[in-house]
Amino acid sequence: MRRIVSYILIGLGVFALALGLLLRFYAYPKLAKIPLDIDNTSVAQGSGITALVIEEVDDVPTPEIRHDLSLTSTTHVTGDLTEPQVVENGDVAAWVEATKTVDDTSGILVDASLRELCLDRHSAEAVACESQYISVQEGQRITTDPNTVQQPGLNFKFPFDTEKRSYQYYDLSLRTTREARFDGEDTVKGLDVYRFVAENGPTKVDSQEVPGSLIGEDDQPSVTVDRYYSNTRTMWVEPATGALIAVEDKGEQELVAPGRNPGEGTTVYDGTMRLNDKTVDANVREAKDNTGRLSLLTVWPTVLWIAGGVLIVVGLLMLLLPRRRQAG
């Protein structure tokens, strides 16, 4: 009887070890993927902001710098199932992001962008695809060779099992990546998160022609200026899923005329935008749901390995140790 029990315990132990390996190294990679058919809306808001707005004056678009504005930025992300690389159970997703920022008081559009890119469903990093493009001016799309990654690095989220290290995060204004460095652990509405910070000092991003009156040169009908951009983005990330829970963008833009240096120009944007409470609450709820499901594939394998090891050791001890002789 003792021998039979020993074999049963060893068998159960081997089964537990095998099941743990199956969950962690087969099921987890197949299930820990970003969705193909995402449909998500997030809202960021800010007040006391300086921004350049374009208003119709006598049917003529007229730029004007306004102060103490309250802005709302709405971002809608959807999945593009028509991209050739997007297949059911595949490793590539195509996401489209549409963002518009408006002045709460006047309703005037302050900024807008539209872009599409493909993502590795495991790492969340951008990959090359046919559908990738950037559009920051109505009717104009910036495309690139389908074999080149147009918007490299991370864009919408961090990878599953985010680590306490730096990552490369894409900046749409810079059109390149910048380092998002790990800045510590934090808590957002009761959810444990990692905090990452991406910073860049004043960087030239464009040259454009503007009315001289916009930069204090009233005697010049137009002036070619350089636009400089600086920004600090702070991101609070749920590490198991890599989801962005809260985001804060503190940015500044200025127009620098010839003969002047950054810091001596005309400020056309200065403000801080944050995801609002409603968006953060929704992100927290979704992250908790997803981490609960993922724990079956990350926590339980460890439990199964420990239990399996114990069962095998007990079974072997019962099998190998000599049985005590019964007193005659």
Backbone bond lengths (Angstrom), bond angles and torsions (degrees), N, CA, C in turn:
res aa  C-N    CA-C-N  psi(-1)  N-CA   C-N-CA  omega(-1)  CA-C   N-CA-C  phi
1 M - - - 1.461 - - 1.530 111.04 -
2 R 1.355 115.24 -41.03 1.452 119.85 -179.76 1.521 111.27 -62.31
3 R 1.347 116.22 -39.36 1.457 120.44 179.72 1.528 110.20 -64.60
4 I 1.320 116.82 -40.05 1.464 120.52 179.87 1.519 110.83 -63.67
5 V 1.333 116.40 -44.56 1.472 120.50 178.75 1.520 110.29 -62.26
6 S 1.331 117.23 -38.07 1.463 121.14 179.54 1.524 110.64 -61.40
7 Y 1.338 116.42 -46.45 1.460 120.10 179.89 1.536 111.46 -64.93
8 I 1.319 115.95 -36.84 1.476 119.28 178.07 1.526 110.26 -63.53
9 L 1.343 116.79 -45.28 1.463 120.04 179.90 1.525 111.80 -63.49
10 I 1.336 116.69 -42.55 1.466 120.14 178.33 1.528 110.49 -63.21
11 G 1.348 116.13 -42.94 1.458 120.07 178.93 1.515 112.23 -61.73
12 L 1.354 116.70 -43.76 1.461 120.45 177.78 1.531 110.86 -63.54
13 G 1.334 116.35 -37.82 1.456 120.25 179.11 1.513 112.16 -64.79
14 V 1.328 116.49 -44.54 1.467 120.67 177.93 1.526 110.54 -63.11
15 F 1.345 115.91 -40.02 1.471 120.00 179.01 1.531 110.47 -62.97
16 A 1.341 117.35 -42.65 1.467 121.22 179.76 1.523 110.90 -63.75
17 L 1.338 116.84 -42.46 1.468 119.73 177.84 1.528 111.33 -62.85
18 A 1.318 116.10 -44.15 1.467 120.05 -179.15 1.528 111.49 -65.46
19 L 1.342 116.24 -40.52 1.467 119.67 179.50 1.524 110.66 -65.54
20 G 1.328 116.72 -39.38 1.462 120.21 177.21 1.516 111.80 -62.05
21 L 1.324 116.24 -43.65 1.468 120.57 177.87 1.529 110.87 -63.36
22 L 1.333 116.33 -39.99 1.465 120.89 -179.91 1.527 111.16 -63.74
23 L 1.333 116.61 -45.15 1.461 120.41 -179.35 1.525 111.65 -64.44
24 R 1.333 116.24 -44.65 1.471 119.53 -172.49 1.515 113.24 -78.69
25 F 1.329 117.48 -39.04 1.468 119.18 -171.54 1.526 114.27 -108.02
26 Y 1.329 117.63 -5.65 1.464 120.07 175.61 1.520 111.08 -119.37
27 A 1.334 116.82 -53.65 1.466 119.61 -177.55 1.525 111.78 -71.29
28 Y 1.346 117.85 -41.97 1.462 120.34 -176.86 1.527 112.64 -59.98
29 P 1.354 119.99 -50.42 1.464 118.62 178.91 1.530 113.62 -60.62
30 K 1.331 117.31 -27.98 1.458 119.78 -179.44 1.530 112.53 -79.86
31 L 1.325 117.18 -29.40 1.462 120.80 -174.92 1.524 113.38 -100.48
32 A 1.343 117.96 -26.28 1.467 120.83 -179.92 1.526 109.07 -83.31
33 K 1.324 115.28 74.49 1.465 121.94 -178.30 1.528 109.47 -133.15
34 I 1.327 116.20 147.56 1.458 118.63 173.98 1.527 108.22 -72.50
35 P 1.333 118.16 149.32 1.473 120.58 -173.85 1.518 113.07 -73.46
36 L 1.321 115.13 154.13 1.464 120.90 175.04 1.526 111.19 -81.74
37 D 1.316 117.06 -36.23 1.465 122.33 -171.21 1.527 112.00 -106.16
38 I 1.321 116.95 44.58 1.466 120.38 -179.34 1.529 110.35 -62.30
39 D 1.321 115.85 145.60 1.467 122.49 174.80 1.525 106.24 -148.51
40 N 1.337 115.72 92.54 1.460 120.67 -170.43 1.523 110.77 -133.84
41 T 1.328 116.01 138.74 1.469 121.64 177.09 1.522 109.33 -123.06
42 S 1.329 117.01 131.84 1.462 122.25 176.61 1.515 108.93 -128.55
43 V 1.329 115.15 150.51 1.461 121.22 -176.35 1.522 109.59 -128.98
44 A 1.345 115.80 128.67 1.458 122.26 174.39 1.526 108.83 -115.22
45 Q 1.326 115.49 146.06 1.455 119.75 -178.08 1.522 110.46 -137.95
46 G 1.335 115.25 156.35 1.453 120.98 177.67 1.516 110.11 -158.60
47 S 1.320 115.92 157.72 1.465 120.63 179.54 1.520 109.30 -135.56
48 G 1.358 115.32 166.43 1.457 120.42 -178.13 1.509 112.79 65.30
49 I 1.325 116.76 33.50 1.459 122.37 -172.31 1.529 111.02 -99.89
50 T 1.325 115.68 140.51 1.465 122.75 170.26 1.524 107.64 -96.75
51 A 1.335 117.60 130.57 1.464 120.49 -178.00 1.522 110.48 -151.72
52 L 1.311 114.57 153.49 1.461 122.08 174.69 1.523 108.32 -89.42
53 V 1.337 116.37 124.76 1.455 121.11 178.27 1.518 108.85 -120.38
54 I 1.320 115.23 152.19 1.466 121.65 177.30 1.519 107.34 -111.89
55 E 1.320 116.10 117.04 1.460 121.08 -178.87 1.522 110.02 -119.42
56 E 1.315 116.27 143.49 1.459 121.52 177.39 1.525 109.48 -76.63
57 V 1.336 116.45 117.75 1.459 122.33 175.14 1.524 107.82 -119.84
58 D 1.325 116.28 111.54 1.474 121.52 -174.67 1.528 110.36 54.76
59 D 1.346 114.42 43.75 1.468 122.63 178.76 1.526 113.47 65.75
60 V 1.312 116.79 16.48 1.466 121.00 178.21 1.535 108.57 -114.69
61 P 1.343 119.23 123.31 1.466 120.83 177.31 1.529 110.25 -62.11
62 T 1.326 116.40 120.30 1.464 120.91 -174.98 1.522 109.89 -124.19
63 P 1.356 117.32 120.21 1.470 119.58 179.36 1.520 111.31 -78.00
64 E 1.319 115.83 143.24 1.454 121.07 179.69 1.524 109.25 -150.24
65 I 1.325 116.15 135.94 1.457 121.03 177.16 1.521 108.07 -89.42
66 R 1.340 116.19 122.94 1.461 121.17 -179.43 1.522 110.01 -118.68
67 H 1.322 114.29 151.39 1.463 120.64 -175.92 1.524 111.20 -118.56
68 D 1.320 114.66 162.79 1.465 123.17 176.54 1.535 111.96 54.35
69 L 1.319 115.11 43.99 1.465 120.33 178.69 1.531 110.47 -87.71
70 S 1.323 115.23 153.30 1.463 122.14 167.66 1.520 107.02 -109.66
71 L 1.329 116.28 120.59 1.460 121.74 -175.06 1.524 111.22 -115.31
72 T 1.315 115.10 149.18 1.467 122.24 173.38 1.520 108.51 -127.40
73 S 1.327 115.67 126.60 1.465 121.77 179.26 1.524 108.88 -114.75
74 T 1.329 116.24 121.44 1.464 122.13 -178.47 1.523 109.41 -111.17
75 T 1.317 116.11 127.44 1.467 121.71 179.94 1.521 109.60 -119.87
76 H 1.314 115.75 126.73 1.463 121.74 179.37 1.527 108.29 -118.18
77 V 1.329 116.74 123.42 1.464 122.50 -179.28 1.528 108.97 -115.51
78 T 1.318 116.03 126.44 1.471 121.75 179.22 1.525 109.95 -130.19
79 G 1.314 116.22 160.58 1.448 121.28 178.32 1.519 111.29 -92.66
80 D 1.329 115.83 141.90 1.465 122.11 176.68 1.531 108.06 -105.63
81 L 1.330 115.98 102.29 1.467 120.63 -177.55 1.516 112.36 -83.60
82 T 1.348 117.71 -1.84 1.469 120.84 -179.50 1.526 112.51 -90.46
83 E 1.331 117.52 -12.48 1.461 120.07 177.90 1.527 109.34 -60.76
84 P 1.364 117.97 129.82 1.471 121.24 -175.05 1.527 114.58 -55.33
85 Q 1.326 118.05 -31.72 1.464 119.96 -178.20 1.521 113.20 -79.08
86 V 1.320 116.66 -10.27 1.464 120.47 -178.13 1.523 109.51 -87.66
87 V 1.324 116.10 111.00 1.459 121.79 178.65 1.524 108.69 -132.82
88 E 1.306 115.98 151.65 1.460 120.54 179.17 1.522 110.37 -58.28
89 N 1.343 116.15 132.82 1.463 123.90 -178.06 1.530 112.60 67.04
90 G 1.342 117.30 12.78 1.454 120.70 178.17 1.518 112.11 -82.92
91 D 1.337 115.64 -177.18 1.451 121.46 -174.95 1.523 113.69 -107.38
92 V 1.346 117.72 6.64 1.465 121.33 -177.60 1.525 109.78 -126.32
93 A 1.341 116.00 133.71 1.461 122.38 173.55 1.515 109.08 -118.80
94 A 1.335 117.12 148.99 1.465 122.15 175.51 1.517 108.46 -116.74
95 W 1.323 116.59 122.29 1.457 121.78 -178.11 1.523 110.33 -118.38
96 V 1.335 115.71 141.86 1.455 122.90 176.91 1.529 108.07 -113.63
97 E 1.336 116.19 129.09 1.460 121.20 -179.46 1.523 109.91 -117.54
98 A 1.330 116.20 123.53 1.465 121.90 176.36 1.526 108.28 -117.83
99 T 1.334 116.44 123.93 1.461 121.42 -177.56 1.525 110.03 -127.77
100 K 1.322 116.34 136.16 1.463 120.21 172.42 1.524 108.98 -138.60
101 T 1.331 114.92 141.25 1.458 121.69 179.94 1.521 108.57 -120.96
102 V 1.322 116.24 128.10 1.467 120.48 -176.72 1.522 110.51 -127.66
103 D 1.340 114.63 155.05 1.457 121.72 172.48 1.519 108.04 -79.19
104 D 1.334 116.72 123.85 1.467 120.78 -175.37 1.525 112.46 -61.12
105 T 1.315 118.07 -33.68 1.469 121.06 -175.21 1.526 112.38 -78.36
106 S 1.323 116.68 -50.27 1.461 120.57 -174.89 1.523 113.73 -94.26
107 G 1.338 116.26 -19.85 1.456 119.78 -175.72 1.510 113.73 78.03
108 I 1.346 117.13 4.27 1.467 121.14 -179.38 1.525 110.28 -68.09
109 L 1.311 115.96 136.76 1.459 121.61 177.12 1.526 109.23 -72.32
110 V 1.319 116.57 123.11 1.457 122.31 -179.47 1.521 111.21 -94.92
111 D 1.315 116.86 -38.16 1.465 120.74 -176.72 1.521 108.51 -158.92
112 A 1.323 116.12 153.49 1.468 120.52 177.43 1.522 109.09 -157.57
113 S 1.308 115.84 150.94 1.462 120.81 176.35 1.525 109.22 -154.20
114 L 1.317 114.26 155.83 1.465 122.04 176.81 1.518 106.97 -142.11
115 R 1.325 116.68 132.89 1.460 118.82 179.31 1.513 110.33 -151.91
116 E 1.321 114.82 158.25 1.456 121.31 174.76 1.515 108.54 -137.25
117 L 1.312 116.22 142.84 1.449 121.75 176.29 1.515 109.63 -153.95
118 C 1.311 115.75 162.91 1.457 121.77 178.47 1.527 109.19 -105.54
119 L 1.335 115.31 146.32 1.454 121.63 -175.54 1.516 111.11 -127.38
120 D 1.324 115.50 143.44 1.461 120.58 167.73 1.523 107.23 -69.66
121 R 1.314 118.11 124.53 1.462 121.50 -172.17 1.534 113.02 -70.88
122 H 1.321 117.63 -13.16 1.459 120.56 178.51 1.536 111.32 -96.77
123 S 1.340 117.03 -52.40 1.459 121.46 -174.77 1.523 112.67 -86.71
124 A 1.336 117.65 -17.22 1.474 124.31 -176.74 1.523 112.29 70.34
125 E 1.326 118.80 7.63 1.460 120.83 178.03 1.523 110.37 -83.53
126 A 1.331 115.65 149.89 1.458 121.02 179.95 1.519 110.76 -68.17
127 V 1.328 115.23 145.08 1.456 122.23 175.39 1.530 107.80 -129.57
128 A 1.321 116.16 161.44 1.462 120.81 -178.94 1.528 110.50 -71.22
129 C 1.336 115.72 144.47 1.462 120.09 176.22 1.528 109.32 -162.89
130 E 1.321 116.78 170.42 1.458 122.07 -176.70 1.524 112.79 -72.01
131 S 1.323 117.90 -32.20 1.464 121.55 -169.01 1.520 114.75 -86.99
132 Q 1.328 119.03 -2.49 1.459 120.64 -172.65 1.533 111.73 -69.00
133 Y 1.323 115.98 136.78 1.466 121.41 176.83 1.523 109.50 -164.37
134 I 1.334 114.72 164.34 1.460 122.87 174.67 1.516 107.65 -131.18
135 S 1.328 117.00 134.79 1.456 121.74 176.64 1.519 108.93 -134.66
136 V 1.352 116.17 111.32 1.462 120.66 178.23 1.526 111.08 -114.25
137 Q 1.328 116.53 -3.76 1.454 122.15 173.76 1.523 107.98 -129.04
138 E 1.316 115.99 135.78 1.460 120.75 -175.44 1.525 110.63 -56.42
139 G 1.327 115.23 129.44 1.454 120.93 176.61 1.511 114.78 83.91
140 Q 1.351 117.74 -0.58 1.461 120.81 -179.40 1.518 110.16 -121.65
141 R 1.329 115.84 128.77 1.464 120.77 178.12 1.522 109.26 -122.07
142 I 1.324 114.49 133.68 1.452 120.92 175.63 1.516 107.52 -98.33
143 T 1.309 116.41 118.06 1.463 121.66 -179.16 1.520 109.42 -116.69
144 T 1.309 115.93 176.02 1.452 120.83 178.35 1.522 108.54 -150.24
145 D 1.305 116.57 175.72 1.456 121.64 178.40 1.529 109.96 -59.30
146 P 1.339 118.01 134.37 1.472 120.54 -178.19 1.524 114.18 -59.52
147 N 1.330 117.01 -18.50 1.464 120.25 -179.76 1.531 112.54 -92.78
148 T 1.337 116.39 1.98 1.458 121.52 179.91 1.524 109.68 -112.22
149 V 1.323 116.73 136.94 1.457 120.64 177.20 1.523 108.11 -77.80
150 Q 1.316 116.85 113.68 1.458 120.99 -175.86 1.523 112.87 -77.05
151 Q 1.334 117.15 -37.37 1.468 122.03 -175.50 1.527 108.69 -125.48
152 P 1.351 116.43 72.90 1.467 120.47 -170.32 1.520 113.65 -67.86
153 G 1.345 113.98 166.65 1.460 120.37 177.15 1.515 112.35 82.78
154 L 1.328 115.77 -160.85 1.458 122.26 177.43 1.519 109.21 -84.70
155 N 1.342 117.08 146.59 1.450 121.48 -177.96 1.517 113.35 -129.67
156 F 1.323 117.33 -46.78 1.462 121.54 -172.49 1.524 113.33 -112.18
157 K 1.305 117.34 -26.06 1.458 122.15 -176.68 1.515 109.48 -158.01
158 F 1.328 115.02 172.42 1.456 121.79 174.94 1.531 108.52 -97.13
159 P 1.331 118.36 167.40 1.468 119.23 -178.67 1.521 112.54 -70.13
160 F 1.319 116.28 159.54 1.454 120.36 170.32 1.542 108.40 -58.12
161 D 1.327 115.82 145.89 1.465 121.21 -176.37 1.530 110.88 56.40
162 T 1.312 115.97 52.77 1.463 121.57 178.79 1.523 110.20 -57.29
163 E 1.326 115.70 135.79 1.464 121.17 -178.19 1.524 111.27 -99.80
164 K 1.320 115.41 164.91 1.473 121.51 178.83 1.522 109.01 -85.51
165 R 1.323 115.60 71.30 1.462 121.73 -178.94 1.524 108.97 -152.99
166 S 1.301 116.83 177.51 1.458 120.99 179.83 1.520 110.83 -82.67
167 Y 1.335 115.43 148.89 1.460 123.04 175.51 1.530 108.61 -130.37
168 Q 1.315 116.07 158.89 1.462 121.13 174.70 1.524 109.03 -92.61
169 Y 1.343 115.05 120.70 1.465 121.25 -176.30 1.523 109.19 -117.92
170 Y 1.339 116.93 132.32 1.465 121.08 -175.40 1.523 111.50 -77.19
171 D 1.333 115.82 136.30 1.462 122.03 178.04 1.530 107.74 -112.91
172 L 1.330 116.79 117.03 1.462 121.51 -175.78 1.523 111.78 -65.03
173 S 1.335 117.81 -34.24 1.469 120.29 179.98 1.522 111.63 -71.50
174 L 1.340 116.99 -39.64 1.461 121.25 179.18 1.519 112.62 -79.61
175 R 1.330 116.25 -21.93 1.465 123.80 -174.45 1.530 111.32 60.24
176 T 1.301 116.03 35.37 1.457 121.32 175.91 1.520 108.29 -158.45
177 T 1.322 116.45 175.74 1.456 119.91 179.73 1.527 110.45 -88.67
178 R 1.312 115.23 158.07 1.451 121.73 170.55 1.521 107.68 -138.48
179 E 1.314 116.62 160.00 1.461 120.67 -176.10 1.522 111.17 -75.74
180 A 1.314 115.71 127.02 1.457 121.77 170.64 1.524 106.25 -102.83
181 R 1.325 115.82 104.08 1.471 119.94 -173.94 1.534 110.55 -91.96
182 F 1.318 114.49 143.76 1.457 120.37 175.98 1.515 108.89 -65.48
183 D 1.344 117.02 129.53 1.465 121.55 -173.05 1.530 111.99 -122.11
184 G 1.331 117.64 9.74 1.454 119.82 176.15 1.515 113.04 123.98
185 E 1.319 115.17 172.88 1.457 121.95 176.87 1.527 109.72 -94.71
186 D 1.330 115.76 153.03 1.455 120.21 -175.49 1.524 108.57 -152.97
187 T 1.319 116.20 179.31 1.461 122.50 176.20 1.516 108.61 -134.76
188 V 1.327 116.31 130.52 1.468 122.05 176.76 1.523 108.24 -121.19
189 K 1.316 116.16 111.96 1.468 122.10 178.74 1.533 111.49 51.16
190 G 1.338 115.43 44.22 1.453 121.78 177.21 1.514 115.25 83.85
191 L 1.326 118.04 -0.53 1.465 121.83 -179.08 1.525 109.45 -102.50
192 D 1.326 117.13 129.05 1.465 121.52 177.98 1.527 109.58 -72.99
193 V 1.326 116.22 129.68 1.463 121.14 -176.60 1.520 110.35 -138.50
194 Y 1.338 115.12 164.99 1.455 122.43 169.09 1.530 107.66 -102.97
195 R 1.318 115.95 143.88 1.465 120.90 178.72 1.535 109.25 -106.42
196 F 1.329 116.05 129.53 1.460 122.45 177.71 1.525 109.25 -122.49
197 V 1.332 116.10 143.90 1.456 121.29 -179.22 1.531 109.15 -128.07
198 A 1.343 116.07 128.76 1.466 122.64 175.57 1.525 107.73 -118.39
199 E 1.325 116.62 124.06 1.459 121.05 -175.97 1.521 110.83 -128.54
200 N 1.322 115.93 148.30 1.459 120.49 167.90 1.523 109.19 -148.01
201 G 1.317 115.10 136.83 1.453 120.57 177.41 1.513 110.53 -75.81
202 P 1.339 117.15 -176.95 1.472 119.89 -178.35 1.529 111.44 -54.65
203 T 1.341 115.04 120.82 1.459 121.77 -177.58 1.516 109.31 -130.73
204 K 1.327 116.62 131.89 1.458 120.06 178.19 1.529 109.49 -69.68
205 V 1.323 116.21 126.33 1.459 120.23 -178.52 1.525 112.97 -119.40
206 D 1.335 117.07 -12.77 1.456 118.13 -175.34 1.528 109.91 -168.89
207 S 1.337 115.66 159.66 1.459 122.80 167.88 1.521 107.08 -124.01
208 Q 1.319 116.83 138.20 1.451 119.57 -176.85 1.520 111.05 -151.63
209 E 1.302 115.10 160.75 1.452 120.97 178.74 1.519 109.28 -99.53
210 V 1.333 116.69 128.42 1.460 121.81 -177.73 1.529 109.15 -132.19
211 P 1.333 117.42 157.59 1.475 119.35 174.52 1.526 110.34 -60.77
212 G 1.324 116.88 138.57 1.452 120.15 179.72 1.512 112.95 -58.41
213 S 1.345 116.61 -31.89 1.464 120.38 -179.17 1.524 112.07 -63.79
214 L 1.338 117.07 -23.51 1.462 120.23 -178.24 1.518 111.47 -69.80
215 I 1.328 117.17 -28.02 1.471 120.58 -177.32 1.524 111.62 -114.73
216 G 1.332 116.78 19.84 1.460 120.43 175.61 1.506 115.13 83.15
217 E 1.327 117.55 14.72 1.466 121.25 176.98 1.524 108.13 -113.98
218 D 1.344 114.88 74.28 1.462 121.36 -173.57 1.523 113.44 -64.78
219 D 1.326 117.11 -22.59 1.457 119.52 -178.67 1.526 112.71 -80.26
220 Q 1.324 116.93 -6.42 1.469 120.99 -179.94 1.531 109.62 -108.09
221 P 1.328 117.66 122.17 1.470 118.50 178.73 1.525 112.78 -62.08
222 S 1.333 116.79 -34.76 1.464 120.47 177.56 1.521 109.50 -153.18
223 V 1.319 115.00 151.45 1.462 121.74 -179.13 1.527 108.55 -138.70
224 T 1.317 116.91 137.04 1.464 120.88 174.47 1.521 108.92 -86.85
225 V 1.308 116.61 120.51 1.470 121.69 -174.98 1.521 109.87 -123.93
226 D 1.319 114.99 162.23 1.458 121.95 173.22 1.528 108.41 -100.24
227 R 1.318 116.04 136.46 1.452 120.26 177.63 1.529 108.75 -100.12
228 Y 1.322 115.88 124.53 1.459 122.18 179.64 1.523 109.71 -109.73
229 Y 1.322 114.27 144.58 1.468 120.84 -174.45 1.518 109.35 -133.17
230 S 1.324 116.68 132.52 1.464 121.74 171.96 1.523 108.07 -133.61
231 N 1.319 115.61 150.76 1.461 118.42 -173.49 1.529 110.48 -160.84
232 T 1.322 114.95 145.71 1.463 121.55 169.09 1.522 107.17 -125.06
233 R 1.319 115.63 115.85 1.464 120.47 178.54 1.521 108.80 -108.83
234 T 1.327 116.03 124.48 1.464 122.11 176.22 1.515 108.55 -110.13
235 M 1.325 116.07 128.41 1.462 121.92 -175.90 1.521 110.06 -125.37
236 W 1.331 115.68 130.64 1.459 121.86 176.66 1.519 107.53 -104.13
237 V 1.336 116.56 117.25 1.463 123.31 -168.16 1.517 110.94 -117.13
238 E 1.337 116.92 129.72 1.464 120.93 171.71 1.531 106.57 -77.38
239 P 1.343 119.15 117.06 1.463 120.42 -167.59 1.527 116.07 -69.09
240 A 1.332 118.62 -34.15 1.469 119.15 -176.92 1.521 111.21 -65.29
241 T 1.324 117.14 -40.63 1.471 121.26 -177.85 1.512 113.09 -99.45
242 G 1.347 117.73 -20.06 1.459 121.05 -175.60 1.517 113.44 78.03
243 A 1.328 117.84 10.29 1.465 121.24 -175.98 1.523 111.15 -75.04
244 L 1.343 115.55 141.44 1.457 121.17 172.93 1.522 108.33 -77.45
245 I 1.319 116.87 120.65 1.459 121.30 -178.31 1.527 110.34 -95.24
246 A 1.307 117.19 -46.36 1.463 122.79 178.13 1.522 108.33 -139.44
247 V 1.341 116.16 148.33 1.466 121.59 -178.98 1.525 108.51 -141.13
248 E 1.324 115.68 138.06 1.464 121.68 174.67 1.522 108.34 -129.54
249 D 1.339 116.41 128.31 1.457 122.45 177.34 1.517 109.69 -117.15
250 K 1.329 116.18 116.39 1.458 121.80 175.43 1.518 107.66 -110.45
251 G 1.337 117.11 110.12 1.453 119.75 -171.95 1.513 113.95 -131.39
252 E 1.327 113.93 165.01 1.462 121.58 176.81 1.521 108.86 -149.90
253 Q 1.336 115.73 140.37 1.456 122.12 174.51 1.520 108.60 -133.04
254 E 1.334 116.15 142.76 1.453 120.29 177.38 1.518 110.52 -141.65
255 L 1.322 114.80 151.99 1.455 122.19 176.17 1.521 107.80 -100.96
256 V 1.330 115.85 123.01 1.464 121.09 -174.87 1.522 108.74 -112.95
257 A 1.318 116.09 116.93 1.461 122.07 -179.13 1.527 110.45 -77.45
258 P 1.340 118.01 160.44 1.469 120.97 177.16 1.524 111.31 -54.88
259 G 1.338 115.79 138.19 1.454 120.73 -179.99 1.509 113.65 88.69
260 R 1.332 117.99 -4.17 1.464 121.04 178.51 1.520 109.84 -113.86
261 N 1.324 114.90 163.12 1.452 121.79 -179.51 1.523 110.23 -112.08
262 P 1.341 117.52 160.48 1.466 119.79 174.52 1.528 110.25 -54.70
263 G 1.319 116.17 135.16 1.448 121.39 -174.66 1.510 112.20 99.67
264 E 1.344 116.04 -14.04 1.462 121.04 178.77 1.522 111.97 -110.85
265 G 1.338 116.04 6.31 1.454 120.01 -175.79 1.521 113.09 -91.50
266 T 1.331 114.93 -163.33 1.460 122.86 -179.54 1.524 108.91 -102.77
267 T 1.309 116.90 120.84 1.468 121.37 -178.69 1.527 109.65 -72.46
268 V 1.322 116.18 123.99 1.461 120.72 177.82 1.534 111.69 -113.92
269 Y 1.315 116.09 -4.57 1.473 120.11 170.94 1.513 108.62 -157.67
270 D 1.320 116.15 133.68 1.458 121.70 175.80 1.526 106.92 -156.31
271 G 1.323 116.58 111.66 1.459 117.78 -178.89 1.511 112.75 178.30
272 T 1.328 114.57 175.15 1.457 122.52 179.87 1.522 109.41 -126.67
273 M 1.326 116.21 129.73 1.462 122.71 177.34 1.524 108.55 -117.77
274 R 1.343 115.28 137.64 1.467 120.69 179.42 1.515 109.72 -132.73
275 L 1.329 116.45 147.20 1.453 119.79 171.13 1.519 108.85 -59.35
276 N 1.340 116.95 134.08 1.468 119.32 -176.22 1.531 111.40 -77.24
277 D 1.330 115.27 170.48 1.469 120.76 -174.70 1.524 112.35 -59.77
278 K 1.329 116.97 -39.55 1.457 120.13 -178.80 1.522 111.04 -61.36
279 T 1.322 116.21 -42.29 1.463 120.36 179.30 1.520 111.12 -67.86
280 V 1.332 116.59 -44.03 1.468 120.22 -179.86 1.526 110.80 -63.66
281 D 1.339 117.09 -41.93 1.470 120.06 177.77 1.526 110.92 -58.92
282 A 1.331 116.50 -44.12 1.470 120.52 179.26 1.523 110.70 -64.11
283 N 1.334 117.45 -39.89 1.465 120.87 178.93 1.525 111.56 -64.72
284 V 1.334 116.20 -39.12 1.468 120.10 178.98 1.528 110.74 -64.87
285 R 1.340 116.79 -45.23 1.471 119.82 179.87 1.526 111.14 -61.32
286 E 1.318 116.54 -45.18 1.471 119.67 -179.01 1.524 111.18 -65.24
287 A 1.336 117.00 -40.29 1.465 120.16 -179.96 1.521 111.20 -64.17
288 K 1.327 117.22 -40.52 1.466 120.26 178.91 1.521 110.96 -64.35
289 D 1.337 116.85 -40.61 1.468 120.04 177.42 1.520 110.83 -62.30
290 N 1.330 116.20 -45.29 1.460 120.36 -176.15 1.519 112.56 -70.84
291 T 1.341 116.93 -37.84 1.470 118.53 178.15 1.518 110.89 -67.35
292 G 1.338 117.21 -32.57 1.459 120.17 176.40 1.513 111.54 -62.42
293 R 1.331 115.55 -42.01 1.473 118.71 178.94 1.523 111.48 -70.52
294 L 1.337 116.59 -39.81 1.462 119.41 -178.67 1.519 112.29 -68.97
295 S 1.350 117.11 -26.35 1.464 119.52 -178.74 1.522 111.72 -62.19
296 L 1.332 116.64 -27.43 1.460 119.80 176.36 1.525 110.86 -62.63
297 L 1.347 115.76 -26.21 1.461 119.86 -176.80 1.523 112.93 -102.98
298 T 1.336 117.47 -6.40 1.465 120.20 -179.08 1.527 112.24 -118.29
299 V 1.326 117.43 -44.16 1.471 120.63 -178.15 1.522 111.32 -81.57
300 W 1.341 115.60 -45.69 1.468 118.87 -175.56 1.525 114.10 -63.40
301 P 1.338 120.43 -35.05 1.464 117.64 175.20 1.522 113.12 -57.33
302 T 1.342 117.47 -39.95 1.466 120.39 178.28 1.523 110.49 -63.67
303 V 1.331 116.29 -42.88 1.462 120.49 178.09 1.534 110.22 -61.08
304 L 1.324 116.18 -43.75 1.463 120.67 -179.56 1.529 111.33 -65.15
305 W 1.337 117.54 -39.42 1.467 120.19 179.20 1.529 110.98 -64.95
306 I 1.316 116.75 -41.73 1.472 119.28 179.34 1.524 110.38 -66.53
307 A 1.339 115.52 -47.08 1.467 119.08 -179.54 1.523 110.81 -63.50
308 G 1.334 116.74 -41.21 1.462 120.20 179.58 1.510 112.00 -63.56
309 G 1.336 116.49 -41.38 1.460 119.93 178.76 1.516 111.64 -63.18
310 V 1.333 116.44 -42.21 1.467 120.38 179.49 1.526 110.46 -63.62
311 L 1.337 116.89 -44.47 1.460 120.01 -179.12 1.530 111.63 -62.17
312 I 1.328 116.22 -40.77 1.470 119.32 -179.80 1.526 110.42 -66.18
313 V 1.326 117.35 -44.25 1.471 120.30 180.00 1.523 110.94 -61.88
314 V 1.342 116.90 -45.14 1.469 119.99 179.46 1.521 110.49 -62.83
315 G 1.347 115.58 -42.57 1.452 118.78 179.76 1.521 112.51 -62.81
316 L 1.336 116.54 -42.34 1.467 119.86 179.24 1.526 111.41 -66.12
317 L 1.337 116.14 -39.80 1.474 118.77 178.59 1.516 110.34 -62.34
318 M 1.330 117.41 -43.66 1.465 120.10 179.45 1.524 111.04 -64.37
319 L 1.328 115.73 -32.07 1.462 119.68 -177.09 1.524 112.07 -79.20
320 L 1.340 116.63 -36.21 1.456 120.03 -170.70 1.519 113.98 -96.22
321 L 1.340 118.05 -28.98 1.457 119.19 -178.21 1.526 109.55 -71.79
322 P 1.338 117.50 139.15 1.478 119.76 179.25 1.516 111.80 -64.90
323 R 1.302 115.15 142.32 1.464 119.67 179.19 1.528 109.37 -78.31
324 R 1.309 114.36 142.30 1.471 119.70 177.45 1.520 109.84 -68.98
325 R 1.335 116.37 137.22 1.457 121.00 177.40 1.539 109.27 -75.15
326 Q 1.296 114.75 136.71 1.456 118.56 177.70 1.549 109.93 -79.72
327 A 1.319 116.58 140.81 1.469 121.14 179.58 1.515 110.35 -63.66
328 G 1.366 116.68 133.67 1.452 119.82 179.57 1.464 111.79 -72.63
